[in-house]
Amino acid sequence: MDHKKLWIEPGCITCGMCEFIAPKIFEVTDISHIKADINLQENADLIEQSVKECPVSVIKFQNQK
């Protein structure tokens, strides 16, 4: 069974990079949000790219099998 979890830790600077990379997953207003009902399995590549590109490293993705 796959166990996947996505969250944003405190310290987000709302730069919008995550939303630019994955607009189906992230929404940046005055804070960054993860949109509801996201299929983490189908979007794993975009999520991992967002994690890598986050300038303050606050996007966390637990991708375990």
URNORWO-V37221 format. One record per residue. N is the residue number from 1. RES is the residue in one letter. SS is DSSP state (A for helix, B for strand, O for the rest). PSI is psi in radians with two decimals (* if undefined). NEAR is the number of other ideal C-beta (glycine too) atoms within 12 Angstrom. Layout:
n->[N N]
res->[RES RES]
ss->[SS SS]
psi->[PSI PSI]
near->[NEAR NEAR]
//
This chain:
n->[1 2 3 4 5 6 7 8 9 10 11 12 13 14 15 16 17 18 19 20 21 22 23 24 25 26 27 28 29 30 31 32 33 34 35 36 37 38 39 40 41 42 43 44 45 46 47 48 49 50 51 52 53 54 55 56 57 58 59 60 61 62 63 64 65]
res->[M D H K K L W I E P G C I T C G M C E F I A P K I F E V T D I S H I K A D I N L Q E N A D L I E Q S V K E C P V S V I K F Q N Q K]
ss->[O O B B B B B B O O O O O O O O A A A A A O O O O B B B O O O B B B O O O O O O O O O A A A A A A A A A A O O O O O B B B B B B O]
psi->[2.37 2.41 1.96 2.47 2.42 2.30 2.87 2.12 2.84 2.56 0.02 2.37 0.18 0.82 -0.41 0.02 -0.73 -0.73 -0.63 -0.74 -0.74 1.27 -0.34 -0.33 -0.75 2.59 2.20 2.09 -2.14 -0.20 2.89 2.43 2.60 2.22 2.68 2.73 0.77 2.33 1.82 -0.61 -0.86 -0.44 0.27 -0.72 -0.77 -0.66 -0.80 -0.62 -0.71 -0.73 -0.81 -0.66 -0.18 2.10 -0.31 0.15 0.80 -0.14 2.19 2.37 2.00 1.98 1.50 2.58 *]
near->[6 13 12 21 17 32 20 30 15 12 16 28 19 21 21 23 25 40 27 19 24 33 18 21 33 37 21 26 12 10 19 31 22 28 22 11 10 25 16 26 18 15 27 24 17 27 34 23 20 36 30 17 22 31 17 19 19 26 36 23 33 17 18 12 9]
//
